[in-house]
């Protein structure tokens, strides 16, 4: 897939999410297609940006004033590990969220749940480019907050979650995503 198609899909998800969700729902793509044509590109953004910020540019140790570097070899290792875990995390999260869906009267469909997780990660992963300048990296949280909204709208559009249950479904799913994020962080911190 050409990078232009990835950019067009990301713009659609960010600028007109309701229409994007309807288009995503109608696509017959399998999970592997989502990975091959979209996620492998988007997941590289935070992995590469964090590597550059930690190994090439100075970075701040959380909760301390210390400025340090991660050695290039270790940084590359962490970048690859981070990239792989992001991709695996989307699949695991999609599977778990699909299992949770019937409890909220939503459709149990692993393929659509993985699409929901993958596409709703778009703004957070794009905003993670700010980690190239480590002091700006914390601002990527706003991308992830927008991703929560995307997830919320996607639960109704992709998984047919009733609107009155979409908020609860989003909150429970967010807990799953937070746990997966914590596990990824444990395996990718220098």
DABELKA-V367948 format. One record per backbone hydrogen bond with DSSP energy under -0.5 kcal/mol. CO is the residue of the C=O (numbers start at 0). NH is the residue of the N-H. E is the energy in kcal/mol with one decimal. If there is no record, write none. Layout:
BEGIN
CO&NH&E  CO&NH&E
END
This chain:
BEGIN
1&4&-0.9  1&5&-1.2  2&6&-2.6  3&7&-2.7  4&8&-2.3  5&9&-2.6  6&10&-2.7  7&11&-2.3  8&12&-2.7  9&13&-2.4  10&14&-3.1  11&15&-2.2  15&19&-2.4  16&20&-2.9  17&21&-1.8  18&22&-2.2  19&23&-2.8  20&24&-2.5  21&25&-1.5  22&26&-1.0  23&26&-0.6  29&33&-1.6  30&34&-2.0  31&35&-3.0  32&36&-2.6  33&37&-1.2  33&38&-2.2  34&39&-2.1  37&40&-1.1  37&41&-2.1  38&42&-2.8  40&43&-0.5  40&44&-0.6  41&44&-1.2  41&45&-0.6  42&46&-1.1  43&47&-2.8  44&48&-2.6  45&49&-2.6  46&50&-1.7  47&51&-2.7  48&52&-2.6  49&53&-2.5  50&54&-3.0  50&55&-0.5  51&55&-1.8  51&56&-2.5  53&69&-2.8  58&67&-2.3  60&63&-2.1  65&60&-2.2  67&58&-2.2  68&70&-0.5  70&74&-3.2  71&75&-2.8  72&76&-2.0  73&77&-2.8  74&78&-2.4  75&79&-2.4  76&80&-2.4  77&81&-3.0  78&82&-2.6  79&83&-2.5  80&84&-2.6  81&85&-2.4  82&86&-1.9  83&87&-2.7  84&88&-2.8  85&89&-1.8  86&90&-1.4  87&91&-2.7  88&92&-2.8  89&93&-2.5  90&94&-2.3  91&95&-2.6  92&96&-2.9  93&97&-2.2  94&98&-1.8  95&99&-1.7  96&100&-1.6  97&101&-0.6  99&102&-1.4  100&103&-2.1  100&105&-2.4  101&104&-1.7  103&161&-0.5  106&108&-0.9  108&112&-2.5  109&113&-2.7  110&114&-1.9  111&115&-2.5  112&116&-2.5  113&117&-3.0  114&118&-2.9  115&119&-1.9  116&120&-1.0  118&121&-1.2  120&124&-2.7  121&125&-2.4  122&126&-2.4  123&127&-1.3  125&128&-1.7  126&129&-2.1  127&130&-2.2  128&131&-1.8  129&132&-1.6  131&133&-0.7  132&135&-3.0  132&136&-0.8  133&136&-0.8  133&137&-0.5  135&138&-2.0  136&139&-1.9  137&140&-1.4  138&141&-1.9  139&142&-0.9  139&143&-1.6  140&144&-2.1  141&145&-2.0  142&123&-0.5  142&146&-1.8  143&147&-1.4  144&148&-1.4  145&149&-2.4  146&150&-2.6  147&151&-2.6  148&152&-2.6  149&153&-2.4  150&154&-2.0  151&155&-0.9  152&156&-1.9  153&157&-3.2  153&158&-0.9  154&158&-0.6  154&160&-2.2  155&159&-0.6  158&106&-3.8  161&164&-1.9  161&165&-1.1  162&166&-0.6  164&168&-2.5  165&169&-2.5  166&170&-2.4  167&171&-2.4  168&172&-2.5  169&173&-2.5  170&174&-1.7  171&175&-1.6  172&176&-2.5  173&177&-2.5  174&178&-2.3  175&179&-2.2  176&180&-2.4  177&181&-2.5  178&182&-2.2  179&183&-2.4  180&184&-2.5  181&185&-2.2  182&186&-1.3  183&187&-0.6  184&187&-1.0  184&188&-1.0
END
